[in-house]
Amino acid sequence: MQGVLCNIAIRSVLNGQMSFCKFLSANDTGATRSHQSGVYIGKPTAIILFDELGRKGENKEKWVKIRWQNDLETDSRFIYYGRGTRNEYRITNFGSHFPFLTPDATGSLLVFVKRADDEYQAFILDREEDIDFFLETFGISPADTNRIIDFGGVKESVREQARIEQFIASLAEDFPDSRAMAEAAREIQNEVYNKVDLVVKEPDRKLIDWIRTEYSLFRAIENARYGSLARRGFETLDEFLALANTVLNRRKSRAGKSLEHHLSAIFDANGLLYESQATTEGNKRPDFLFPSRSAYLDRSFPTEKLITLAAKTTCKDRWRQILNEADRLRDRPKFLCTLQQGISPNQMDEMEREKVILVAPKQYINSFPEEKRDKIWTLGKFVGFVKEQEGR
């Protein structure tokens, strides 16, 4: 259940001039030795800071008021560093004893809203329920943060959009189930971009490409089914949420399975032996069990060749759910694949003590604390490890 702060953040975005969200990285929160002063803002979102972007060779700045968590107000600075080797935008000057950008905030979602030229609001959502609800409300994939929030839908290429519209026209039902949706997204992405070989050569990149296309597809179907109703507009936030609640349950059920479906496709393409949702003991069901349930139940099969992988889109708190999914592997490493960007050093220390190894897309590794990055496996590394264990 989302909290009050999440609903306030949603209302602020709806009423603001422009907004974006991003997962706070270790550099943003000071959880790494390479910490730079202030929150880093990527170039695609720098338009929310300055009407005209900075020019290389010059620094520029702007002072604004930011109200944090709908409570604390700071006189802060937007700055563009363009001199020397630097070419980046940051938000700085939060005042002494600022409570919201501590190392434990790493991996939280920053929602930043422009209210007027020099007036902004900012929210840091650290509860997974709030993060999921916010992203689902605006149809944003975890892979598509660090961008201006676009109410008009994702800007896809002409060919991709045409292929999506063709798929929607072919539907006999309102919404396909999660497996059919994921499969259609892969087919569309593979057909449009013709990079099928990446599923073996660069599985990390392919996973993100598929997830982005699936979010575009899902939003397009929603628009086709509910667009005319939504375009009439909303007089109150309650009216907006009334419509949103009719589709959010569908989004949640699809999002919860999306990562699993795409991982299965990657494992199939790489020839791995596995079972998904196989029962180990009692009602325990790891998301993926390598090589099979029969091997797991065979006490003569070497325990060191058994592997489990959990799939969780976000895992700031949910990672503990995987600790007891397979009794035979209680003292063995437990792998967890996630799209989470950034986790606090304290939580990563706790994961390490529990023998949990994070598996994250290669593109996301730099969002984690610097001293922990070498402990995180890319998806490509995990696939290679399983191939080796299975003698492939």
N, C-alpha and C positions, 0 to 999 in steps of 0.2 A: 504494500500500500504506500503510495507516494505521500510525502510529508507536506506540511504547509509551505516550507521554503521552496519546494519544487513548483508548487502551484503559483506562487508569487513570481518565480522566475519565468514561467510560461506566460503569465499575464504581462510581465515587463517586455518580453520579446514581441508579443502581439501588438503592444501599444508603442513600441519603440520605432525609431527611424531605420535602424539597421542593427543587426546582431550577428554574433558568431559564437561558437563554442569550441573548446579544445580540452584534451586531457593534459593536466599539468605534468610536465616532465621533471626529472630529477634536477635539471638545470634551473627550472623555474622556481623550485622550492628550496634550493640550497642543499639538496641531498647528495651532491656530488662535489668533488674537489674542484671540478672545472666550472663551478657556478659563476655565471655572469650576473651583474646587477640587473634585477628586474625580470619581468615576464616577457619571454620572446614571442613576437607576433610575426607570423609568416607573411611574405609579400602578397599572397592572394587575399589576405584579410586586412592589409595595412590601410586600405581605403576607409576603414572605420576610424582610423586615427587622424589621418590628414586628408584634406580635400585634394591636394596635389602631392604625389609621392616624392620622396627625396631623390636628389641627384647625386651620383657618385662624385666624390671629392668635396662634398659639403655635409655638415651636420645640420639638423633642424630639430626644433623642439616645440612643444605646445603644452601649456599647463591647463588642467581640467579638474573638475570635482567628480569624484567617484563615490557612490554610495554602495558599500559592501554589505551583502546579506540583508539588505533593506534596513540597515542599522547604522554602521560606522561609516563616516564620511572622511575621505582623504583628499588633500590637494596634491595631486599626482602629476607626473610628467610623461608625455609621450615624446620619445626621442628617436631620431633616425641617425645612425652612425654611418657616415658615408666616406669618412677620411681614412687614408691608409689602406689597410687590407680589409677593413670591416665594411659590411654592407648589410645592415640588419636594423630591425625595428624592435623597440622594447617599451614596456610600461615600467616606470621607476618611481621612487619617492613615495613610499607608503607610510612613512612616519615611524617613530621608534615604537618598539613592542607591538608591531603589527601582528595580529594573531592568526591570520588566515593562510599564510604562505610558509608553513613549517614543513620540515621533511616528511611528516606523517600525511601531509596533503598530497604527496606524489600519487598520481593515478586518479585523483579526483577530477571532476568535470568543471571547468571554468565556463560560465555563461556570461558574455560581455555584451552590454546593450547600450547603443547610442540613443540618448533621449533628446539632446540638443547639441549645438556645436561644441559647448564646453561642459556638458552635463552627461554623466554616464552612470549606469548601474552595473554591478558585478555580483555574481552568485557563485559560490563554490559548493557543488553538490558532491558529498562524499559517501552517501548511502547508495548501495547498488540499486535499490528499488527506485530511488529518485533519478539516478543516471539513466536506467532503462526506460523509465516512464517519460523523461524529457526527450530522449532520442526517438522513442517510438511515437511520441506526440507529433513531432515534426518530420517523421519519416527519414531520420538521419541514421546511416550506418556508422558503427564505430570506425570504419575505414574512411568515412567522409567527413570527419570533424576537421578543424583547422580551416574552415571555409565560411563565407558569409551564408547565413541561413536564408534559403531561397524558398519563399512560399509558392512560387510558380512551378515548382518541381525541378527535378534534376535535369541539367542541360546535357543531354546525350547527343551523340553524333547523329546525323541525318539517317544513316543506314541502320544504326541500332534502333532509333526511334521507329523507323518504318517496320523493322522486324518485330518489335514489341507490339505495334498496332496490329500487325498481321496475326500474331499469336492471340491477342485479345479477341479479335474477330472470330477466331476459330473455336473459342471456348463454348462448350455446351452448358456450363454451370457458371455461377457468379465468380467463384474462386476455386482454383485447383488446390489439392492438398499440398502439404509442405514438400513432399518428395517430388511431385510433379512440377511444382514451382521451381525448385532448385535445379531439376533436370532441364527445364526449359531455359533457365538463365544460363546454364553452361552451354547449351546448344547455340543460343543467340550469341553469346560472347565469343565462342569458338568460331562461329560462322562469320561474324562481322570482322573480327580482328585477326583471324587466321593464324593463331599462335598456339595450336594444339600441342605442339612438341614441348611447350613450357611446362606442361604438367609433370614431365619427367626431368627436364633440365632445370627449371626454376619453379618448384611447387609453391614456394612462398609467394611469389608474384602471382601465380595462377589462382591461388586461393583468394587473394584480395580482389583480383579482377572479377572472379565469379560472384563474390559477395556483393560487390558494387553493382554489377549488372542485375542481380536478383532484387536488390533494393529498388533500382530503377523500374524493373518490371512490376514489382508489387505496387509501387506508387502509381504507376500508369493504370493498373487495373482498378485501384481505388478511385482514381480520378474518373475513369470511365463509368464506374458504378455510382459514385457519390459526388462527382464534380459539379454538376448543375445545382445540387442542393447547397454545396459549400460556397459556390460563387455568389449566391444570394447575399452572403455576408452574415455577420453576427453582431447583435447589439450588445451582448454581454458575454463574459467568459463562460458563464454557465451554459449558454446556448452552444458555444463552441465545443465544450467538453461533452455535452449531450450527444453531439454527432460523433465526436472522437471516440467515446466509449463504445459505440456500436461497431467500431473497427479495431479498437486496441486489443481486444481479446484475440482476434484473429492474428494480429501482428505478433502478439506474444507467443502464441502457439507455433507460428511459423518460424520466428526468430530463434526459439529454443532448439529447433531441430535443424536449422539451416546449416550451421557449422558442421554438424555431424554428417549431413548428406554430402557436403562438398569434400570433407575429409575422406569419406568412403570412396568417392570418385577418384581422388588422388591415389589412395591405396590400391584401388583396382587397376588404374593405369600403370602403376609401378609393379604390379604383379605380386603384391604382398598377400600373405595368408592371414586372415583375421575373421572374427565374428563380432558383430555389433549387438549390444544389449544382451550378451550371453549371460546366463545365470551362473554364478560361482557357488556361493553358499547361501542357503535360505532364499531371500528375495533380493540379494545383492546383484546388481547388474552394472558392471563397468561399461562405459560407452563403447570401448573397443578392447578386445582381448586377442592377443597374438600368441600362437598361430590359430588356436581353436579352443572351444570348450572341452572337446574330448581330450586334447593334450593337457589341459589344465586339470581335468579329473583323473588323468593317468598318473599315478604317483611315481611311476618309473620314468616319466618324462622329466628332463632336467629343469629344475626350478629357474635356473639362471637364463633359460631360453624362453621363459614366459614373460610377457610384457602387457601391461595395461596402459591405456591412454584415456583420460577424461577430456571432454570437449565442453568448455564453458566460455561464452562470449565475453563475459566479464567475470573476474574472480577475486576481487578485493577481499571478500569474506567467504565466498562459496567454496574456496579451495579445500577447506577442511572436510567437506562432504566426501571427498575421494579417499580418505585415509584408510577406510576399512572395507573397501569394495572387493578385496580378494585376500582371503586369509593366508594363502600360500605365499603371497608376496608382501606380507606384513613388514618384513625386515629388508625388502628389496626397494629399489627406486620406483617411484610412482610418477608417471608422466602426465602433465596437464597442458593441453593446447588451449590457448586463449587469444582473443583479439584485444585484450586489455592493453592500454598504453601507459606504462609506468605503474610501479608498485613501491611502497615505502621500503626503505632498508630494513626496518624492524620486521615487517611482514615477510620479507624475503629471507631474513635470518631464521624466522620461525619455520618457513617452508623447508629450508635446508636441514633443519634439525629433524623434521618429519620425513626427510628423504623424498621430498617433492621436487621434481625437475620441471621447470616451466619450458614449454615449447611455444614460441611466438613467431609470427612472420618476421623475416629478416629486416624488413623496413621499419619495424617497431622497436628493435633492440636498443637504439640510442635513446629511447624515452625512459629507460630504466637507469638506476644509479650506476655510475661508471664502474665502481668497484664490484658490481654484481653482474655486469653484462656477460662476462666469460662463463658464467654459470648457466646462462639461458641457451637453450638449443633452438636453432632454426628448424622449421618444418623439414627442410632439405636434409639436415643432419639427422633428424629422427628417422626419416624414411631410409636413409643410408644405413643407420644402425639396425633397423629391423631387417633390411635386406641381408646384412651381414649375419645376423643371428639366425636367419632362415636359410643361409647358404645360397643366396641368389646373386 
